Amino acid sequence: MSESAVESRRRLRELDGLRGIAIVLVVLSHGWVLWPMDFIDTHEWVRPLFRSGNSAVTVFLVVSGFVSYRGLAHPSGLPRMQPVISLARRVIRVAPALIAMLVALMVVAAIDDTDTASKDTNRSTLLHSITYTYNWYVQDSFLQTRADLGHLWYLSVDMQAFVCFALLAYLLRRRPLGLALSLAGLFLLLVWWRFHAYNTEVIWTVLNRTSVRMDAFIIGALAAAVVTYLPRNQPAYRWIGPVSLVLMLPTLMWCDTDDGYMGWGGTFLEILVAVYVVSVAMTQHDPAPSRFRLMSHPVLVRLGAMSLVLYVWHLPIFHFVHRHTEHWSWWGWSVLVALAATWAISRVCERLIEQPISGVLAASWWQEARSRGLVTYARERGAARPGAWARVIWAPAPKREKTRVG
């Protein structure tokens, strides 16, 4: 592999590094289940580290929007985008880990006397979780929801934001500049709406509204659209990323309260994340060394790669451990058990579910299907008959001649 290819791969690792920091902040923000918060809430220099879950989700949404735009445009460009295939890939990517957690949780609920959720609550939880409408359920029935699944609103918002964006992108697929301008206008509209909703509605309802949260996703997609119009090989790009990261630190402190996050602090944060993502994209093939190697540190990259399974599993585990260790003399032991269990279960889920799914999604047939359309591709492979769709998905792609790289 050439040096430029190695550097390109490392640049992409910087996005995983950013997600690694984000998932740590999410986990810490839910630590109130396990540890006392008095000291944390009374010391302003500590509080942002343990109260930045919303900011961390903003990072996830910006990166998700960026990746979604590039996914729709690849490999044949926006005019030939295949939104249905992209949606299917997204569901296949997320659903298995989510369903595994829900099945495990329902089994525990059936045999664990400390789980007091009703059967109706559990049924509603399953329905809204697998249909990616959990945030709607929380808005309408907050007091009836399970506390250990309060984090699932993000998966629903992310999926709903993707569907809205994919529809807009499809309508404007032949007008990329028009799409970029529409995304910019939509972002400004959504920011205004966030300000308005925060000042007129109950905070928990606002925090679970897709229309309030998806401005982060939209600016991520806008960042991906802007990349195609920016000049290449500019030395300034190597500095923009580190500067935006440094500015994120005081911004996180600004966003550790609802007023800061729902106001200009949250807006400034998502802009900084978008700027960082653009800088990573613009230096992807730059042979010059990065100015900020911390973001490609193996530990952060590993956490970022596992961010989905860690996100899905950590809160149910925290609540389970808390219910069974309340009588322990020191809360620190509960924290250690909860963190160890979260890592171990997430690792098993990654090995048994995430990695096989990633292998399927990395198959070359996906690229061919996205280029020509799923129906056309299925017909070409002689699969346009009843019961053949599964064989298309799992069948090996046609063999090609191997080419040597580097």
Secondary structure, 3 states (H helix, E strand, C coil): CCHHHHHHHHHHHHHHHHHHHHHHHHHHHCHHHCCCCHHHHCCCCCHHHHCCHHHHHHHHHHHHHHHHHHHHHCCCCHHHCCHHHHHHHHHHHHHHHHHHHHHHHHHHHHHCCCCCCCHHHHHHHHHHHHCCCHHHHHHHCHHHCCHHHHHHHHHHHHHHHHHHHHHHHHHCCCCHHHHHHHHHHHHHHHHHHHHHHHHHCCHHHHHCCHHHHCHHHHHHHHHHHHHCCCCCCCCCHHHHHHHHHHHHHHHHHHCCCHHHHHCHHHHHHHHHHHHHHHHHHHCCCCCCCCCCHHHHCHHHHHHHHCHHHHHHHHHHHHHHHHHHHCCCCCHHHHHHHHHHHHHHHHHHHHHHHHHHHHHHHCCHHHHHHHHHCHHHHHHHCCCCCCCCHHHHHHCCCCCCCCCCCC
